[in-house]
């Protein structure tokens, strides 16, 4: 007579852990490839939390060379002023985010801030990177 086998009363989690680790590795490899945008080196600060609204904020980029870009298009300071006035008039944008390279001249950042305020925007954010 053969002894009867008992049913295993524990869950074997090793295959589950293996699958989760493989998926984690895949996401760790592909996540950096999913980001796209302009090459701007942001300054680092301790507090970089920006509240997300229902409407996407408009991002104005200032490069190291002092170039101003909206939606990836190079614009002059005069054109920026007209564009912002039109956006405010038609209520297209609620919030402006300024993404300036840390090596950009302060003069250009100040001019862009001035134009944004002159257009009547009150919700203005300066994008930074966390120090970690």
FILO-162826 format. One record per residue (C-alpha): x, y, z; residue number from 1. Coordinates in nm, 3 decimals. Layout:
<rs>
px,py,pz,i
X,Y,Z,NUM
...
</rs>
This chain:
<rs>
px,py,pz,i
0.000,0.000,0.000,1
0.133,0.343,-0.098,2
0.131,0.631,0.145,3
-0.110,0.901,0.040,4
0.033,1.239,-0.048,5
-0.084,1.538,0.149,6
-0.197,1.846,-0.033,7
0.031,2.142,-0.001,8
-0.136,2.405,0.218,9
0.107,2.690,0.138,10
0.109,2.916,-0.164,11
0.422,2.898,-0.373,12
0.512,3.262,-0.442,13
0.846,3.203,-0.615,14
0.702,3.208,-0.970,15
0.509,3.526,-0.886,16
0.823,3.696,-0.755,17
1.014,3.592,-1.068,18
0.752,3.745,-1.296,19
0.732,4.067,-1.093,20
1.111,4.106,-1.101,21
1.122,4.056,-1.479,22
0.848,4.317,-1.528,23
1.029,4.557,-1.294,24
1.352,4.520,-1.492,25
1.166,4.582,-1.818,26
1.011,4.902,-1.682,27
1.343,5.020,-1.540,28
1.503,4.983,-1.883,29
1.221,5.135,-2.089,30
1.113,5.423,-1.861,31
1.409,5.652,-1.940,32
1.351,5.596,-2.312,33
0.991,5.719,-2.287,34
1.082,6.074,-2.186,35
1.120,6.321,-2.466,36
1.180,6.690,-2.482,37
1.444,6.954,-2.513,38
1.790,6.917,-2.367,39
1.773,7.164,-2.080,40
1.968,7.120,-1.759,41
1.737,7.242,-1.482,42
1.866,7.386,-1.157,43
1.827,7.167,-0.849,44
1.617,7.262,-0.546,45
1.478,7.081,-0.244,46
1.114,7.159,-0.327,47
1.009,7.083,-0.682,48
0.646,6.985,-0.634,49
0.413,7.147,-0.883,50
0.040,7.100,-0.857,51
-0.120,6.945,-1.164,52
-0.435,7.109,-1.294,53
-0.699,6.969,-1.526,54
-0.562,7.187,-1.805,55
-0.206,7.127,-1.900,56
0.015,7.426,-1.823,57
0.205,7.599,-2.102,58
0.577,7.533,-2.083,59
0.816,7.807,-2.195,60
1.174,7.686,-2.238,61
1.481,7.909,-2.217,62
1.796,7.743,-2.345,63
2.155,7.803,-2.238,64
2.200,8.028,-2.542,65
1.902,8.244,-2.439,66
1.664,8.105,-2.701,67
1.295,8.100,-2.611,68
1.083,7.803,-2.720,69
0.710,7.744,-2.693,70
0.582,7.400,-2.790,71
0.924,7.327,-2.939,72
0.913,7.631,-3.169,73
1.175,7.904,-3.146,74
1.017,8.246,-3.080,75
1.145,8.598,-3.023,76
1.062,8.802,-2.712,77
0.817,9.017,-2.914,78
0.642,8.714,-3.057,79
0.628,8.561,-2.707,80
0.453,8.874,-2.581,81
0.194,8.862,-2.862,82
0.143,8.487,-2.818,83
0.087,8.520,-2.442,84
-0.156,8.811,-2.489,85
-0.357,8.608,-2.740,86
-0.357,8.300,-2.514,87
-0.478,8.505,-2.217,88
-0.743,8.684,-2.426,89
-0.885,8.354,-2.555,90
-0.846,8.183,-2.213,91
-0.637,7.903,-2.365,92
-0.386,7.874,-2.082,93
-0.427,7.902,-1.704,94
-0.076,7.832,-1.584,95
0.269,7.904,-1.724,96
0.574,7.692,-1.641,97
0.916,7.836,-1.717,98
1.186,7.580,-1.782,99
1.519,7.764,-1.792,100
1.860,7.605,-1.829,101
2.069,7.670,-1.517,102
2.334,7.833,-1.737,103
2.082,8.067,-1.906,104
2.134,8.435,-1.843,105
1.926,8.571,-1.559,106
1.845,8.871,-1.779,107
1.657,8.652,-2.028,108
1.469,8.466,-1.753,109
1.368,8.801,-1.599,110
1.249,8.932,-1.937,111
1.036,8.623,-1.997,112
0.890,8.646,-1.645,113
0.810,9.012,-1.709,114
0.631,8.930,-2.034,115
0.429,8.655,-1.867,116
0.322,8.889,-1.586,117
0.250,9.169,-1.833,118
0.015,8.934,-2.022,119
-0.185,8.891,-1.700,120
-0.090,8.542,-1.588,121
-0.075,8.491,-1.213,122
-0.004,8.117,-1.195,123
0.363,8.097,-1.289,124
0.598,7.813,-1.199,125
0.973,7.772,-1.238,126
1.065,7.411,-1.312,127
1.356,7.256,-1.122,128
1.497,6.911,-1.058,129
1.511,6.750,-0.713,130
1.859,6.748,-0.560,131
1.861,6.371,-0.502,132
</rs>
